Each structure stands twice: as structure tokens, then as C-alpha cells.
Amino acid sequence: MQRRKLEELSLMDDFLFNAMLTHPETGEKFTNKILKLLFNREFKNLRVSVQKVYAGMNTDLRGARLDVCIEGDCVSIEGDEIPSVYDVEPDQNNKAKDIAAFPRRSRFCHAIIDSRSLKSGEDFGKLKQVYVIFICNYDPFGYDRVLYTIKNRCLEEPEMNYDDGAETIVLYTKGTKGTISEELRQFLNYMENTDQNNAVNEDLKDIQKMVDVVKRDGEVSLQYMKSFEHDQLMYERGIEQGRLAEIKNTEREKKRADMAQSRIKELEAELKKYRKKTTV
């Protein structure tokens, strides 16, 4: 398992992205810049939880780990002020089976957040406005769009207003179709290619300074080393488990071969007896 140096990571890497959002010197500023670029408005009173884990309702049900869960200021919906949640997921996992399941993955993220959003007896109107945001370096839908905005709607009346507070935003860093601000397009390129050369506007220059601060922080370096050691351990365990499974499979095959060989000898012995009888 090859290890990249911390300074080689881009913002598409979970570790650096998460470190940026939680670092005491950069976290609040970086969070605000990202959301401002995505939604083109200012944000206040943000609370950031990195790699927030939602356990399953019991041991038989799957939980979820959200990369960056941001609880933000209220969104005005038809005159009501509704609290908002932003789940931001840099995603480089482009395996075919995971791409096929992408819509259900988004549905699961929404469901997990929603299940924790209301207290017992609380009115459904208080359910939080939830934005699940994926930043992908691959196209999960194949239409070459830089931006996919996904909401629920009524098939029979597509113009009917049906705002259930759930919205999925998918940003494809290499997409060519669709209209977004030039600043957001530059940010998406910077997400993949995080260096001084791609910090082409004032916001990105500010972010690059934050990136430099985080990458030079000794505590962050230590955390990265520990995270790599953990990943390496999991990788080695996976290899060991695969090796043990292979040994067990080999032992099973050997046992089957031995049984087959034993049965062949039994049949040969029976055949000899039969030939002796027929020649007498």
C-alpha cells in the first residue's frame, strides 16, 4: 500500500478536506467559503462535525459515516425559518457497482440525517432542510454535466410544488455542460489540483494559504501518519483474511481431492472383484 505525502494531497482527499474544516485556524473560514461558492450567499452560525457517525437503530441495521456534516443557519421556506444541514462528500470512488448504487446512497444519507432530526412529538414542519452535496471527480450519471440538482417531484404534475426539504447536489469536477459561476468552476478544478498554480482568484488564494497552514501543522501531520497506520493495518488485515480464506479453500479442495481419490480406489477394487467373478 503506497503512501502519499501530506503535501501531495488535494482537497478531494477526505483527510485533507476534513482537516481543513476542523482546523482551529482555518475551519470556520474554509467552511464559509465553500458554502458561499456553492449557494452564492453568506452563512452564519455554522457548526461543523467531521466524519460524523450515525449508528444503525440496532446491531442488524447499517449506520452511516458522513464526511462533513454542517449544521447551518435557518432557511426561509414560505415564511418559516427552517434549520438546515449540509452533508459535504468529496468522492473519488468510481467503481462501477458504486456508481450504479449512487442514487440509493444519496437516499440513505438523507434518511439517516432525517431520522435524527426530530425529537419525539415534534411537528414534521420542524424537519430540517437537508442538502447532501457530492463533489465527484467522475460523472455518476454520464451526462457530462458539471452540476446535477436532484429533488423529489410528482410525475403526474411535474410543475407542482413539492418541497420536502431534501435536496441532493452533485458536482462533477470535469463536467462541461451546464451553467455555474466561473468562481465555482475554478474551485472544482482547484479541488482536484490543489496548488498555488490553480489558486486563480482571491478566494482560492485565501484557501491556498489555509491549505499551507494545515499541511505545515505538526499535529495534522501526526494525525495523517496515524490515519495511514490505521489504513495500513486494515489493508494488512484484509490481505491476511484473504490469505487465510485461500488456505481454507485450498484445504477444502485438497480434502475433496483426497475423498475423490479414495472413492476411485474403492471403485477400482470393486471392479477387480467383479472381473474375478466373471472370469471364474
C-alpha positions as CSV (number, residue, x, y, z in Angstrom):
1,M,0.0,0.0,0.0
2,Q,1.7,3.2,-1.3
3,R,1.6,6.2,1.0
4,R,1.4,9.7,-0.4
5,K,2.9,12.6,1.5
6,L,0.6,15.0,3.2
7,E,1.8,17.9,1.0
8,E,0.8,15.8,-2.1
9,L,-2.9,15.5,-1.1
10,S,-5.6,17.5,-2.8
11,L,-8.9,18.7,-1.3
12,M,-10.6,15.7,-3.0
13,D,-8.8,13.5,-0.4
14,D,-11.0,13.0,2.7
15,F,-8.2,13.5,5.2
16,L,-7.1,17.0,3.9
17,F,-10.7,18.2,3.3
18,N,-11.7,17.1,6.8
19,A,-8.6,18.6,8.4
20,M,-9.3,21.9,6.7
21,L,-12.8,22.1,8.1
22,T,-11.8,21.2,11.7
23,H,-8.5,23.1,12.0
24,P,-8.9,25.8,14.6
25,E,-7.2,28.4,12.4
26,T,-8.9,27.6,9.1
27,G,-12.2,25.7,9.8
28,E,-14.8,28.4,10.1
29,K,-13.3,30.5,7.2
30,F,-13.0,27.5,4.9
31,T,-16.5,26.2,5.7
32,N,-18.0,29.6,4.9
33,K,-16.1,29.9,1.6
34,I,-17.2,26.5,0.4
35,L,-20.9,27.1,1.2
36,K,-20.8,30.6,-0.2
37,L,-19.3,29.3,-3.5
38,L,-22.0,26.5,-3.6
39,F,-25.0,28.6,-2.7
40,N,-23.9,32.2,-3.6
41,R,-24.9,33.6,-0.2
42,E,-23.3,34.3,3.2
43,F,-23.7,31.9,6.1
44,K,-23.6,32.4,9.8
45,N,-23.7,30.3,13.0
46,L,-22.2,27.2,11.3
47,R,-21.4,24.1,13.4
48,V,-19.1,21.5,11.7
49,S,-19.0,17.8,12.5
50,V,-16.3,15.9,10.6
51,Q,-16.9,12.2,9.8
52,K,-20.0,12.2,12.0
53,V,-21.1,8.6,12.5
54,Y,-24.8,7.7,12.8
55,A,-25.1,4.2,14.2
56,G,-27.8,1.9,13.0
57,M,-31.0,1.7,15.0
58,N,-29.8,-1.7,16.2
59,T,-26.9,-4.1,15.5
60,D,-28.6,-5.6,12.5
61,L,-29.0,-2.3,10.7
62,R,-26.4,-0.4,8.8
63,G,-25.2,3.0,10.0
64,A,-23.5,5.7,8.1
65,R,-20.4,7.9,8.3
66,L,-20.9,11.4,6.8
67,D,-17.7,13.0,5.8
68,V,-18.6,16.6,6.7
69,C,-21.9,17.4,8.4
70,I,-22.5,21.1,8.8
71,E,-25.5,22.5,10.7
72,G,-26.2,26.0,9.5
73,D,-28.4,29.0,9.8
74,C,-32.1,28.8,9.0
75,V,-33.5,28.7,5.5
76,S,-36.7,30.7,4.9
77,I,-39.4,28.3,3.5
78,E,-42.7,30.0,2.8
79,G,-42.2,32.4,5.6
80,D,-41.0,29.8,8.1
81,E,-37.4,29.7,9.3
82,I,-36.2,26.1,8.9
83,P,-32.8,24.9,10.3
84,S,-30.5,23.5,7.6
85,V,-28.0,20.7,7.4
86,Y,-25.3,20.3,4.8
87,D,-23.5,17.0,4.2
88,V,-20.5,17.5,2.0
89,E,-18.8,14.4,0.5
90,P,-15.7,14.6,-1.7
91,D,-16.0,11.4,-3.7
92,Q,-13.3,9.7,-5.8
93,N,-14.9,6.2,-5.6
94,N,-15.7,5.5,-9.2
95,K,-16.2,1.7,-9.1
96,A,-19.0,0.6,-11.4
97,K,-21.1,-1.1,-8.7
98,D,-20.9,2.0,-6.5
99,I,-21.9,4.3,-9.4
100,A,-24.9,2.1,-10.1
101,A,-26.0,2.5,-6.4
102,F,-25.3,6.2,-6.3
103,P,-29.0,7.3,-6.1
104,R,-29.7,4.9,-3.3
105,R,-26.5,6.0,-1.4
106,S,-27.9,9.6,-1.5
107,R,-31.3,8.4,-0.4
108,F,-29.6,6.6,2.6
109,C,-27.7,9.7,3.6
110,H,-30.9,11.7,3.6
111,A,-32.7,9.0,5.6
112,I,-30.0,8.8,8.2
113,I,-30.0,12.5,8.8
114,D,-33.8,12.8,8.8
115,S,-34.1,10.0,11.4
116,R,-32.1,12.1,13.9
117,S,-33.7,15.5,13.0
118,L,-36.9,15.4,15.1
119,K,-37.4,14.9,18.8
120,S,-40.3,12.7,19.9
121,G,-43.6,14.6,19.5
122,E,-42.1,17.4,17.4
123,D,-44.1,18.6,14.4
124,F,-43.0,17.4,10.9
125,G,-42.8,21.1,9.9
126,K,-39.7,21.4,12.0
127,L,-37.9,18.7,10.0
128,K,-34.6,20.2,8.9
129,Q,-33.8,21.3,5.3
130,V,-31.1,18.8,4.2
131,Y,-28.6,19.2,1.4
132,V,-26.4,16.2,0.6
133,I,-23.6,17.5,-1.6
134,F,-21.2,15.2,-3.5
135,I,-18.1,16.6,-5.2
136,C,-17.0,13.9,-7.7
137,N,-14.0,13.6,-10.0
138,Y,-16.1,11.2,-12.1
139,D,-19.5,11.5,-13.7
140,P,-22.0,9.3,-11.7
141,F,-24.8,9.8,-14.3
142,G,-23.0,10.1,-17.6
143,Y,-24.4,13.3,-19.0
144,D,-21.2,15.3,-18.6
145,R,-23.0,18.0,-16.5
146,V,-20.9,20.0,-14.0
147,L,-24.0,20.3,-11.8
148,Y,-26.8,17.9,-11.0
149,T,-29.6,19.2,-8.7
150,I,-31.9,16.5,-7.6
151,K,-35.2,16.9,-5.8
152,N,-38.4,14.9,-5.4
153,R,-41.3,15.7,-7.6
154,C,-44.7,14.5,-8.7
155,L,-44.6,12.6,-12.0
156,E,-48.1,13.4,-13.0
157,E,-47.8,17.1,-12.2
158,P,-44.1,18.0,-12.7
159,E,-44.8,21.7,-12.2
160,M,-46.5,21.0,-8.8
161,N,-44.5,22.5,-5.9
162,Y,-43.3,19.6,-3.7
163,D,-40.7,20.8,-1.4
164,D,-40.0,18.1,1.2
165,G,-36.7,19.7,2.3
166,A,-34.5,17.1,0.7
167,E,-32.0,18.2,-2.0
168,T,-29.0,16.4,-3.5
169,I,-26.4,18.4,-5.3
170,V,-23.8,16.5,-7.4
171,L,-20.8,18.5,-8.7
172,Y,-18.7,16.8,-11.4
173,T,-15.2,18.5,-11.4
174,K,-14.6,17.8,-15.1
175,G,-18.2,18.4,-16.4
176,T,-18.6,20.7,-19.4
177,K,-22.3,21.1,-19.7
178,G,-24.4,23.4,-17.5
179,T,-24.1,26.9,-16.2
180,I,-22.3,27.7,-12.9
181,S,-20.3,30.7,-11.8
182,E,-16.8,30.9,-13.0
183,E,-15.6,31.0,-9.4
184,L,-17.3,27.7,-8.6
185,R,-15.8,26.1,-11.8
186,Q,-12.4,27.3,-10.7
187,F,-13.0,25.9,-7.3
188,L,-13.9,22.5,-8.7
189,N,-10.6,22.4,-10.7
190,Y,-8.8,23.5,-7.5
191,M,-10.4,20.7,-5.5
192,E,-8.6,18.2,-7.8
193,N,-5.4,20.2,-8.4
194,T,-4.7,21.9,-5.1
195,D,-1.7,24.0,-5.5
196,Q,-0.6,27.6,-5.9
197,N,-0.8,27.5,-9.8
198,N,-4.6,26.8,-9.6
199,A,-5.4,29.4,-7.0
200,V,-6.5,31.8,-9.7
201,N,-8.8,34.1,-7.8
202,E,-8.8,35.8,-4.4
203,D,-11.0,33.2,-2.7
204,L,-8.7,30.4,-3.9
205,K,-5.6,32.3,-2.9
206,D,-7.1,32.6,0.6
207,I,-7.9,28.9,0.6
208,Q,-4.4,28.1,-0.6
209,K,-3.0,30.0,2.4
210,M,-5.2,27.9,4.7
211,V,-4.1,24.7,2.9
212,D,-0.5,25.7,3.5
213,V,-1.2,26.3,7.2
214,V,-2.9,22.9,7.6
215,K,-0.2,21.0,5.7
216,R,2.6,22.5,7.8
217,D,0.8,21.8,11.1
218,G,2.7,19.2,13.1
219,E,-0.5,17.9,14.8
220,V,-2.1,17.4,11.4
221,S,1.0,15.5,10.2
222,L,0.8,13.3,13.2
223,Q,-2.9,12.6,12.6
224,Y,-2.2,11.8,9.0
225,M,0.5,9.4,10.0
226,K,-1.9,7.7,12.4
227,S,-4.6,7.5,9.8
228,F,-2.2,5.9,7.4
229,E,-1.1,3.4,10.0
230,H,-4.8,2.6,10.7
231,D,-5.5,2.2,6.9
232,Q,-2.3,0.1,6.5
233,L,-3.4,-2.1,9.4
234,M,-6.9,-2.6,7.8
235,Y,-5.2,-3.3,4.5
236,E,-2.9,-5.9,6.0
237,R,-5.7,-7.5,7.9
238,G,-7.6,-7.7,4.6
239,I,-4.7,-9.4,3.0
240,E,-4.3,-11.8,5.9
241,Q,-8.0,-12.6,5.9
242,G,-7.8,-13.2,2.1
243,R,-4.7,-15.4,2.7
244,L,-6.5,-17.4,5.4
245,A,-9.6,-17.8,3.2
246,E,-7.3,-19.0,0.4
247,I,-5.7,-21.5,2.7
248,K,-9.1,-22.8,3.9
249,N,-10.3,-23.1,0.3
250,T,-7.1,-25.0,-0.6
251,E,-7.6,-27.3,2.4
252,R,-11.2,-27.9,1.4
253,E,-10.2,-28.6,-2.2
254,K,-7.4,-31.0,-1.0
255,K,-9.9,-32.8,1.2
256,R,-12.3,-33.1,-1.7
257,A,-9.5,-34.4,-3.9
258,D,-8.4,-36.9,-1.3
259,M,-12.0,-38.1,-0.9
260,A,-12.3,-38.4,-4.7
261,Q,-9.1,-40.4,-4.9
262,S,-10.2,-42.7,-2.1
263,R,-13.5,-43.3,-3.9
264,I,-11.7,-44.1,-7.1
265,K,-9.6,-46.7,-5.3
266,E,-12.7,-48.2,-3.8
267,L,-14.3,-48.4,-7.3
268,E,-11.2,-49.9,-8.8
269,A,-11.1,-52.5,-6.0
270,E,-14.8,-53.3,-6.7
271,L,-14.1,-53.5,-10.4
272,K,-11.3,-56.1,-9.8
273,K,-13.6,-58.2,-7.7
274,Y,-16.2,-58.1,-10.4
275,R,-13.8,-59.2,-13.1
276,K,-12.5,-62.1,-11.0
277,K,-16.1,-63.3,-10.6
278,T,-16.9,-63.0,-14.3
279,T,-13.7,-65.0,-15.3
280,V,-14.4,-67.9,-12.9
